[in-house]
Amino acid sequence: MFFHRQELQYKTQPTKPDALYANRMQEILGGQYGEITVAMQYGFQAWNMHIPGKWRDLLYGIGAEEFGHVEMIAIMIAQLLEKAPATDQEAAVGSDPVIAAVMGGTDIQHAIVAGAGARPVDSRGNPWQGAYITASGNLLADFTANANAEMQGRLQVARIYHMTDDKNVQDFLSFLLARDTMHQNQWIAAAAELRAEGLEELPVPSNFPQSNEYRPVSYQYQNFSDGKHAAEGSWAKGPTPDGKGEFSYHDGPTTSAPMPDVTRPDPRLYGTTNKPNLVEKATAKAKDLTGN
């Protein structure tokens, strides 16, 4: 169960309203790598956990913190929208704040739908969706995805940090940046610990027998580009990270197969084909037999 405490993890008070910046901040709230995504992602990973102990507690703890970040960003957006003027457009649009909002590049639904509040959308107004969530049940795959989510999220916070001169907003973002620093390192450490303890290893899933894969190409770098410098990378020679093979470099594929004949789906799907229309022929034959 969840309990709510009416206080924030960090202060969220801008020095002045800024509706345009509020719209930019929607990306780190409801975007693909926003706080809603990571909060729900860690929640579903915890709820789907197959083993008890520290891994489950890790996910529950960080997931609860991320819900707190959702709350902080939503409140910051609402404060940025509070009494936000449309001064840049007032000469052109007179006293119509809705048109001013459109012309100023802000989210008109902040006003019309949310009443000057945050919405579960990204900076373009696209609704947040559950398809953003990764919760596979494989901890190494999930923790690696979590590290990526924190990297992408920190990247976006760093970018919008430079899109405002409001020192209070930057101070708030500096806190989010610091927590993302921790979370990146946390998931990388957790993934390494999974491997060290033998619970998971590369390649994922490690409990699928590699004898069932086509082993000759398991560690081949096959270059499908006319660029040749990829051969210089550690992925083209030397031991593989899973410790189970050696990389090799190849210009192009090492396997090929003949192209099969074109498919011929059910004629009732009415795709274009060089064969007679079997549906019409069958219908005509039936009419001949019945006399109808």
C-alpha positions in Angstrom: 0.0 0.0 0.0 1.0 3.6 -0.4 0.9 6.5 2.2 1.2 10.1 1.2 3.1 12.6 3.3 2.3 16.2 2.4 5.9 17.4 2.1 8.4 17.4 -0.8 11.8 15.8 -1.2 13.2 19.2 -2.3 11.9 22.7 -2.7 10.0 23.6 -5.9 9.4 27.4 -6.0 10.2 29.3 -9.2 11.0 33.0 -8.9 8.5 33.9 -11.6 5.8 32.3 -13.7 6.8 31.0 -17.2 4.2 29.1 -19.1 6.6 28.4 -22.0 9.1 26.7 -19.7 6.3 24.8 -18.0 5.6 23.2 -21.3 9.3 22.2 -21.7 9.2 20.7 -18.3 6.4 18.4 -19.3 9.0 16.3 -21.1 10.7 15.3 -17.9 7.3 14.5 -16.4 5.3 12.7 -19.0 7.8 11.9 -21.8 9.2 8.5 -22.7 12.0 8.9 -20.2 10.2 11.2 -17.7 9.5 10.6 -14.1 6.1 8.9 -14.6 7.8 6.3 -16.7 10.5 5.4 -14.2 8.1 5.5 -11.3 5.8 3.0 -13.0 8.7 1.0 -14.4 10.2 0.4 -11.1 6.8 -0.3 -9.6 5.9 -3.0 -12.2 9.4 -4.6 -11.9 8.8 -4.9 -8.1 5.3 -6.2 -8.4 6.5 -8.8 -11.0 9.5 -9.8 -8.8 10.1 -13.6 -8.6 12.5 -13.5 -5.7 12.3 -11.8 -2.3 15.0 -9.8 -0.6 17.3 -6.9 -1.6 16.4 -6.7 -5.3 12.7 -6.3 -4.5 13.3 -3.8 -1.7 15.6 -1.8 -4.1 12.8 -1.5 -6.6 10.2 -0.6 -4.1 12.4 2.1 -2.5 13.5 3.8 -5.7 10.0 3.5 -7.2 8.5 5.4 -4.2 11.1 8.1 -4.6 10.3 8.5 -8.3 6.6 9.0 -7.5 7.8 11.8 -5.3 9.7 13.3 -8.2 6.5 13.1 -10.3 4.8 15.1 -7.6 7.6 17.7 -7.4 7.7 18.3 -11.1 3.9 18.5 -11.4 3.8 21.1 -8.6 6.7 23.1 -10.2 4.8 23.1 -13.5 1.6 24.4 -11.8 3.6 27.1 -10.1 5.2 28.1 -13.4 1.7 28.4 -14.8 0.3 30.4 -11.9 -0.5 33.9 -13.1 1.7 33.4 -16.1 1.3 36.4 -18.4 1.4 36.3 -22.2 3.2 39.6 -22.5 5.1 38.7 -25.7 1.9 38.4 -27.6 -0.3 41.0 -25.9 0.2 43.7 -28.6 -1.0 41.2 -31.3 -3.8 39.5 -29.5 -5.2 42.1 -27.1 -6.8 40.5 -24.1 -7.3 37.0 -25.3 -5.0 34.8 -23.2 -5.9 31.6 -25.1 -4.7 32.9 -28.4 -1.7 34.3 -26.7 -0.9 30.9 -25.3 -1.1 29.3 -28.8 1.1 32.0 -30.4 3.6 31.9 -27.5 4.2 28.2 -28.0 2.8 27.0 -24.7 0.4 24.1 -24.1 -3.1 25.5 -24.5 -4.5 22.5 -22.6 -2.6 23.6 -19.6 -5.3 26.3 -19.4 -8.3 24.6 -21.0 -8.0 21.1 -19.7 -5.9 21.3 -16.5 -6.8 24.8 -15.3 -3.2 26.0 -15.1 -1.9 22.6 -13.9 0.4 19.9 -15.1 -0.8 17.1 -17.4 0.5 13.5 -17.9 1.9 14.4 -21.3 5.2 15.2 -22.9 6.4 18.6 -24.2 4.4 18.1 -27.4 1.2 17.2 -25.7 1.5 13.4 -26.5 -0.2 11.4 -23.7 2.0 9.3 -21.5 1.6 5.6 -22.3 2.4 2.4 -20.6 4.3 1.2 -23.6 7.2 3.2 -22.3 7.6 0.7 -19.4 10.1 -2.1 -19.4 9.3 -4.9 -16.9 10.4 -8.2 -18.3 10.9 -10.3 -15.2 14.6 -10.7 -16.1 16.5 -8.6 -13.6 19.7 -8.1 -15.7 17.7 -7.0 -18.7 15.5 -4.7 -16.5 18.3 -3.2 -14.5 20.2 -2.4 -17.7 17.0 -0.8 -19.1 16.7 1.2 -15.8 20.3 2.5 -16.2 19.4 3.6 -19.8 16.2 5.3 -18.6 18.2 7.3 -15.9 20.8 8.3 -18.5 18.2 9.5 -20.9 16.3 11.3 -18.2 19.4 13.0 -16.9 20.4 14.0 -20.4 17.0 15.8 -20.9 17.1 17.5 -17.5 20.6 18.7 -18.3 19.3 20.2 -21.6 16.4 22.0 -20.1 18.6 23.3 -17.3 20.1 25.7 -19.8 16.7 26.8 -21.2 15.9 29.0 -18.1 17.5 31.8 -16.3 15.4 31.2 -13.2 17.9 30.3 -10.4 15.3 28.6 -8.3 14.2 26.3 -11.2 17.9 25.5 -11.9 18.4 24.7 -8.2 15.5 22.3 -8.4 16.9 20.7 -11.6 20.3 20.4 -9.9 18.7 18.2 -7.3 17.1 16.0 -10.0 20.4 15.8 -11.8 22.1 14.6 -8.6 19.5 11.9 -8.0 19.8 10.7 -11.6 23.6 10.5 -11.0 22.9 8.2 -8.1 20.4 6.1 -9.9 22.6 5.6 -12.9 25.4 4.3 -10.7 22.9 2.3 -8.6 21.5 0.3 -11.5 25.0 -0.3 -13.0 26.1 -1.6 -9.6 23.0 -3.7 -9.2 23.5 -5.3 -12.6 27.1 -6.1 -11.8 26.1 -7.6 -8.4 23.6 -9.8 -10.2 26.4 -11.2 -12.3 28.8 -11.5 -9.4 26.3 -13.5 -7.4 25.6 -15.8 -10.4 21.9 -14.9 -10.5 22.2 -13.6 -14.1 24.9 -13.4 -16.7 25.3 -12.5 -20.3 23.8 -13.2 -22.7 20.3 -12.5 -21.5 18.5 -14.7 -20.8 21.3 -16.8 -19.4 19.1 -19.8 -18.7 18.4 -20.3 -22.4 20.9 -23.0 -23.6 23.3 -21.5 -26.1 23.5 -24.9 -27.7 20.1 -24.0 -29.1 21.4 -20.9 -31.0 23.3 -21.0 -34.2 26.7 -20.8 -32.5 29.0 -20.0 -35.6 27.6 -16.4 -35.7 27.3 -15.8 -31.9 30.3 -13.6 -31.6 30.8 -12.3 -35.2 30.8 -8.6 -36.0 29.3 -8.5 -39.4 29.9 -5.2 -41.1 27.0 -4.2 -43.3 28.5 -0.7 -44.0 31.2 0.6 -46.4 32.8 2.2 -43.3 35.8 0.1 -42.2 36.8 1.7 -38.9 34.4 -0.5 -36.8 37.1 -3.2 -37.2 39.2 -1.1 -34.8 36.8 -1.6 -31.9 36.9 -4.0 -29.0 33.7 -5.6 -30.3 35.6 -6.8 -33.4 38.4 -8.8 -31.7 39.4 -10.2 -28.4 37.4 -11.8 -25.6 33.6 -11.2 -25.3 32.1 -9.6 -22.2 30.3 -12.8 -21.3 33.6 -14.7 -21.2 32.3 -17.4 -23.5 33.9 -16.6 -26.8 36.1 -14.4 -29.0 35.0 -11.6 -31.2 35.8 -11.8 -34.9 35.4 -9.2 -37.7 33.8 -9.9 -41.1 33.0 -7.7 -44.0 29.4 -8.5 -44.7 27.4 -11.6 -43.7 29.0 -15.1 -43.3 25.7 -16.8 -44.2 23.2 -16.5 -46.9 20.1 -18.3 -48.2 18.0 -18.3 -51.4 15.0 -16.0 -51.6 11.8 -18.1 -51.3 9.0 -17.9 -53.8 6.5 -15.1 -53.4 3.7 -15.8 -51.0 0.2 -16.6 -52.2 -2.3 -15.7 -49.4 -6.0 -16.6 -49.3 -7.6 -15.1 -52.4 -10.4 -13.8 -50.3 -7.9 -11.2 -49.0 -8.0 -9.7 -52.5 -4.3 -9.0 -52.9 -2.9 -8.5 -56.4 -1.7 -11.8 -57.9 -0.8 -13.2 -61.3 -3.1 -16.2 -60.6 -6.8 -16.3 -61.6 -9.3 -15.0 -59.0 -10.2 -18.3 -57.4 -13.1 -16.7 -55.4 -14.8 -15.6 -58.6 -14.1 -19.0 -60.3 -15.5 -20.9 -57.3 -18.6 -18.6 -57.2 -19.2 -19.0 -61.0 -18.9 -22.8 -60.7 -21.4 -22.9 -57.8 -23.9 -20.9 -59.9 -23.5 -23.3 -62.8 -24.2 -26.3 -60.6 -27.2 -24.7 -58.9 -28.6 -22.9 -61.9 -28.9 -19.6 -59.8 
